[in-house]
């Protein structure tokens, strides 16, 4: 398991496109809108130890508490700016990105 350091968040990115059995790419309206808006969606897998430390309203003792005060938790789907952070080039983590905590712009769902 990869553990992010400092104020970084590990996110497993959602695929933007689907393909037919013949290999034709099918994009839904929401996927097209995400592409145009420069945002990505993914699931939060892990938090660095200093996530959201020092931000107003984020005074929890742990990174999980501070992330919850920011508005998300591990396992939540979140939206973030597309080109932020680092796309991992590690076997088994090809669809994962490590981003800075403040680049999470919305929690999706509950």
MARBA-3410 file (N, C-alpha, C, O; in Angstrom, 1 decimal):
110
0.8,-1.2,0.0,0.0,0.0,0.0,0.9,1.2,0.0,1.9,1.3,0.7 ~ 0.5,2.2,-0.8,1.3,3.4,-0.9,0.7,4.4,0.2,-0.5,4.5,0.3 ~ 1.6,5.0,1.0,1.2,5.9,2.0,1.6,7.3,1.6,2.8,7.6,1.5 ~ 0.7,8.2,1.4,1.1,9.6,1.1,1.8,10.3,2.2,1.5,10.0,3.4 ~ 2.7,11.2,1.9,3.4,11.9,3.0,2.9,13.3,3.1,2.2,13.8,2.2
3.2,14.0,4.2,2.8,15.4,4.4,1.4,15.6,4.2,0.5,15.0,4.8 ~ 1.1,16.6,3.3,-0.3,17.1,3.1,-0.9,16.5,1.8,-1.8,17.1,1.2 ~ -0.4,15.3,1.4,-0.9,14.7,0.2,-2.0,13.7,0.4,-2.1,13.1,1.5 ~ -2.8,13.5,-0.6,-3.9,12.6,-0.6,-3.8,11.6,-1.8,-3.5,12.0,-2.9 ~ -3.9,10.3,-1.5,-3.9,9.3,-2.5,-5.3,9.0,-3.1,-6.2,8.7,-2.3
-5.5,9.2,-4.4,-6.8,9.0,-5.0,-6.7,8.0,-6.1,-5.8,8.0,-6.9 ~ -7.7,7.1,-6.1,-7.9,6.2,-7.3,-8.9,6.9,-8.2,-10.0,7.1,-7.9 ~ -8.4,7.2,-9.4,-9.2,7.9,-10.4,-10.2,7.1,-11.1,-10.0,5.9,-11.3 ~ -11.4,7.7,-11.4,-12.4,7.0,-12.1,-12.1,7.1,-13.6,-11.6,8.1,-14.1 ~ -12.4,6.0,-14.3,-12.2,6.0,-15.8,-13.1,7.0,-16.4,-14.3,7.1,-16.0
-12.7,7.8,-17.4,-13.5,8.8,-18.1,-14.2,8.2,-19.3,-15.2,8.7,-19.7 ~ -13.7,7.2,-19.8,-14.3,6.6,-21.1,-14.6,5.1,-20.9,-14.0,4.4,-20.2 ~ -15.6,4.7,-21.7,-15.9,3.3,-21.8,-15.8,2.9,-23.3,-15.9,3.7,-24.2 ~ -15.5,1.6,-23.5,-15.4,1.2,-24.9,-16.3,0.0,-25.2,-16.7,-0.7,-24.2 ~ -16.8,-0.1,-26.4,-17.6,-1.2,-26.8,-16.7,-2.4,-27.0,-15.5,-2.3,-27.0
-17.3,-3.6,-27.2,-16.5,-4.8,-27.5,-15.7,-4.6,-28.7,-14.6,-5.2,-28.8 ~ -16.1,-3.8,-29.6,-15.3,-3.5,-30.9,-14.2,-2.5,-30.7,-13.5,-2.2,-31.6 ~ -14.2,-1.9,-29.5,-13.1,-0.9,-29.3,-13.5,0.6,-29.5,-12.6,1.4,-29.4 ~ -14.8,0.8,-29.8,-15.2,2.2,-30.0,-15.4,2.9,-28.6,-16.1,2.3,-27.8 ~ -14.8,4.1,-28.5,-14.9,4.8,-27.2,-16.3,5.5,-27.2,-16.7,6.2,-28.1
-17.0,5.3,-26.0,-18.3,5.9,-25.8,-18.1,6.8,-24.6,-17.7,6.4,-23.5 ~ -18.4,8.1,-24.8,-18.4,9.1,-23.7,-19.8,9.5,-23.3,-20.5,9.9,-24.2 ~ -20.1,9.5,-22.0,-21.4,10.0,-21.6,-21.4,11.5,-21.6,-20.3,12.1,-21.6 ~ -22.5,12.1,-21.4,-22.6,13.6,-21.3,-21.8,14.1,-20.1,-21.1,15.1,-20.2 ~ -22.0,13.4,-19.0,-21.3,13.9,-17.8,-19.7,13.7,-17.9,-19.0,14.5,-17.4
-19.3,12.6,-18.6,-17.9,12.4,-18.8,-17.3,13.5,-19.7,-16.2,14.0,-19.5 ~ -18.1,13.9,-20.8,-17.7,14.9,-21.7,-17.6,16.3,-20.9,-16.7,17.0,-21.1 ~ -18.6,16.5,-20.1,-18.6,17.8,-19.3,-17.4,17.8,-18.4,-16.7,18.9,-18.2 ~ -17.0,16.7,-17.8,-15.8,16.7,-16.9,-14.6,17.0,-17.7,-13.7,17.7,-17.2 ~ -14.5,16.4,-18.9,-13.3,16.6,-19.8,-13.2,18.1,-20.1,-12.1,18.6,-20.1
-14.3,18.7,-20.5,-14.3,20.1,-20.9,-13.9,21.0,-19.7,-13.3,22.0,-19.8 ~ -14.4,20.6,-18.5,-14.2,21.4,-17.3,-12.8,21.3,-16.6,-12.5,22.0,-15.7 ~ -12.1,20.3,-17.1,-10.7,20.1,-16.5,-10.8,19.5,-15.1,-9.9,19.8,-14.3 ~ -11.8,18.7,-14.8,-11.9,18.1,-13.5,-11.9,16.6,-13.6,-12.2,16.0,-14.6 ~ -11.4,15.9,-12.5,-11.5,14.5,-12.5,-12.2,14.1,-11.2,-12.3,14.9,-10.2
-12.6,12.8,-11.2,-13.3,12.3,-10.0,-12.6,11.0,-9.6,-12.1,10.3,-10.5 ~ -12.5,10.8,-8.3,-11.8,9.6,-7.8,-12.2,9.3,-6.4,-12.9,10.1,-5.8 ~ -11.7,8.2,-5.9,-12.0,7.8,-4.5,-10.8,8.0,-3.6,-9.7,7.6,-4.0 ~ -11.0,8.6,-2.5,-9.9,8.9,-1.6,-9.5,7.5,-0.9,-10.3,6.8,-0.3 ~ -8.2,7.2,-1.0,-7.7,5.9,-0.4,-6.9,6.1,0.8,-7.0,5.3,1.7
-6.1,7.2,0.9,-5.2,7.4,2.0,-4.9,8.9,2.1,-4.9,9.6,1.2 ~ -4.6,9.3,3.4,-4.2,10.6,3.7,-2.8,10.7,4.3,-2.4,9.9,5.1 ~ -2.1,11.8,3.9,-0.9,12.1,4.6,-1.1,12.5,6.0,-2.2,12.9,6.4 ~ -0.1,12.5,6.9,-0.2,12.8,8.3,-0.5,14.3,8.6,-1.1,14.6,9.7 ~ -0.3,15.2,7.7,-0.5,16.6,8.0,-1.6,17.2,7.1,-1.6,18.4,6.9
-2.5,16.4,6.5,-3.6,16.8,5.7,-4.4,17.9,6.4,-4.8,17.7,7.5 ~ -4.6,19.1,5.7,-5.4,20.2,6.2,-4.9,20.8,7.5,-5.7,21.5,8.1 ~ -3.7,20.5,7.9,-3.2,21.0,9.2,-3.0,22.5,9.0,-2.4,23.0,8.1 ~ -3.5,23.3,10.0,-3.3,24.7,10.0,-4.4,25.5,9.3,-4.4,26.8,9.3 ~ -5.4,24.9,8.6,-6.5,25.6,8.0,-7.6,25.8,9.0,-7.9,25.0,9.8
-8.2,27.0,8.8,-9.2,27.4,9.7,-10.4,26.4,9.7,-10.8,26.0,8.6 ~ -10.8,26.0,10.9,-11.9,25.0,11.0,-11.4,23.6,10.9,-12.2,22.6,11.1 ~ -10.1,23.4,10.7,-9.6,22.0,10.6,-8.6,21.8,11.7,-7.4,21.9,11.5 ~ -9.1,21.6,12.9,-8.3,21.5,14.1,-8.3,20.2,14.7,-7.9,20.0,15.9 ~ -8.7,19.1,14.0,-8.7,17.8,14.5,-7.3,17.3,14.8,-6.3,17.8,14.3
-7.3,16.3,15.7,-6.0,15.7,16.1,-5.4,14.8,15.1,-4.1,14.6,15.0 ~ -6.2,14.2,14.2,-5.7,13.3,13.2,-6.0,13.8,11.8,-6.8,14.7,11.6 ~ -5.3,13.2,10.8,-5.6,13.6,9.4,-7.0,13.3,9.0,-7.7,14.0,8.2 ~ -7.5,12.2,9.5,-8.9,11.8,9.2,-9.9,12.8,9.8,-10.9,13.1,9.1 ~ -9.7,13.3,11.0,-10.6,14.3,11.6,-10.5,15.6,10.8,-11.5,16.2,10.5
-9.3,16.0,10.4,-9.2,17.3,9.7,-9.8,17.2,8.3,-10.4,18.1,7.8 ~ -9.6,16.0,7.6,-10.3,15.8,6.3,-11.8,15.9,6.4,-12.5,16.5,5.6 ~ -12.3,15.2,7.5,-13.8,15.3,7.7,-14.2,16.7,7.9,-15.3,17.1,7.5 ~ -13.4,17.5,8.6,-13.8,18.9,8.8,-13.7,19.7,7.5,-14.5,20.6,7.3 ~ -12.9,19.3,6.6,-12.8,19.9,5.3,-14.0,19.5,4.4,-14.4,20.2,3.5
-14.5,18.3,4.7,-15.7,17.8,4.0,-15.7,16.5,3.3,-16.6,16.2,2.5 ~ -14.7,15.7,3.5,-14.6,14.3,2.9,-13.9,13.4,3.9,-13.3,13.8,4.9 ~ -14.0,12.1,3.6,-13.3,11.1,4.4,-12.7,10.0,3.4,-13.1,10.0,2.2 ~ -11.9,9.1,3.9,-11.4,8.0,3.2,-12.6,7.2,2.7,-13.5,6.9,3.4 ~ -12.6,6.8,1.4,-13.7,6.1,0.8,-14.6,6.9,0.0,-15.4,6.4,-0.8
-14.6,8.3,0.2,-15.5,9.2,-0.5,-15.0,9.4,-1.9,-13.8,9.4,-2.2 ~ -16.0,9.6,-2.8,-15.7,10.1,-4.1,-15.5,11.6,-4.0,-16.3,12.3,-3.4 ~ -14.5,12.1,-4.7,-14.2,13.6,-4.7,-13.9,14.1,-6.1,-13.5,13.3,-6.9 ~ -14.1,15.4,-6.3,-13.7,16.0,-7.5,-12.5,16.9,-7.2,-12.4,17.5,-6.2 ~ -11.6,16.9,-8.2,-10.3,17.6,-8.1,-9.9,18.1,-9.4,-10.3,17.6,-10.4
-9.0,19.1,-9.4,-8.5,19.7,-10.7,-7.7,18.6,-11.4,-6.8,18.0,-10.8 ~ -7.9,18.5,-12.7,-7.3,17.4,-13.5,-5.8,17.3,-13.4,-5.2,16.2,-13.2 ~ -5.1,18.4,-13.6,-3.7,18.3,-13.8,-2.9,18.6,-12.5,-1.7,18.9,-12.5 ~ -3.5,18.4,-11.3,-2.9,18.6,-10.1,-2.2,17.3,-9.6,-2.7,16.2,-10.0 ~ -1.1,17.4,-8.9,-0.5,16.3,-8.3,0.3,15.4,-9.3,0.7,15.9,-10.4
0.5,14.2,-8.9,1.4,13.3,-9.7,0.6,12.0,-10.0,0.1,11.3,-9.1 ~ 0.5,11.7,-11.3,0.0,10.4,-11.7,1.0,9.3,-11.4,2.2,9.5,-11.9 ~ 0.7,8.3,-10.7,1.7,7.3,-10.3,2.1,6.4,-11.4,1.3,6.0,-12.2 ~ 3.4,6.1,-11.5,3.9,5.2,-12.5,4.5,4.0,-11.7,5.7,3.6,-11.9 ~ 3.6,3.3,-10.9,4.0,2.2,-10.1,3.1,1.0,-10.4,1.9,1.2,-10.5
3.6,-0.1,-10.6,2.8,-1.3,-11.0,1.7,-1.5,-10.0,2.0,-1.5,-8.7 ~ 0.5,-1.6,-10.4,-0.7,-1.8,-9.6,-1.3,-0.5,-9.2,-2.4,-0.5,-8.7 ~ -0.7,0.6,-9.5,-1.2,1.9,-9.2,-1.3,2.9,-10.4,-1.2,4.1,-10.3 ~ -1.5,2.3,-11.6,-1.5,3.1,-12.8,-2.6,4.1,-12.9,-2.5,5.1,-13.5 ~ -3.7,3.8,-12.2,-4.9,4.7,-12.2,-5.0,5.5,-10.9,-6.1,5.8,-10.5
-3.9,5.8,-10.3,-3.9,6.5,-9.0,-3.1,7.8,-9.2,-2.2,7.9,-10.0 ~ -3.5,8.8,-8.4,-2.8,10.1,-8.4,-2.7,10.5,-6.9,-3.5,10.3,-6.1 ~ -1.5,11.2,-6.6,-1.3,11.8,-5.4,-1.4,13.3,-5.6,-0.7,13.9,-6.4 ~ -2.3,14.0,-4.8,-2.6,15.4,-5.0,-2.4,16.1,-3.6,-2.4,15.5,-2.6 ~ -2.3,17.4,-3.7,-2.3,18.2,-2.5,-3.7,18.3,-1.9,-4.6,18.5,-2.7
-3.8,18.3,-0.6,-5.1,18.3,0.1,-6.1,19.4,-0.4,-7.3,19.1,-0.6 ~ -5.6,20.6,-0.6,-6.5,21.7,-0.9,-7.0,21.7,-2.4,-7.8,22.5,-2.7 ~ -6.5,20.8,-3.2,-7.0,20.6,-4.5,-8.2,19.8,-4.7,-8.7,19.6,-5.8 ~ -8.7,19.2,-3.5,-10.0,18.6,-3.5,-11.0,19.7,-3.5,-11.1,20.4,-2.5 ~ -11.9,19.7,-4.5,-12.8,20.9,-4.6,-14.2,20.5,-4.3,-15.1,21.4,-4.1
-14.5,19.2,-4.2,-15.9,18.8,-3.9,-16.0,17.3,-3.5,-15.2,16.5,-4.0 ~ -16.8,17.0,-2.5,-17.1,15.6,-2.2,-18.4,15.3,-2.9,-19.3,16.1,-3.0 ~ -18.5,14.1,-3.5,-19.6,13.7,-4.3,-20.4,12.6,-3.5,-19.9,11.6,-3.0 ~ -21.7,12.9,-3.4,-22.5,11.9,-2.6,-22.9,12.4,-1.3,-23.0,13.6,-1.0 ~ -23.0,11.5,-0.3,-23.4,11.8,1.0,-22.6,12.9,1.6,-22.7,13.3,2.7
END
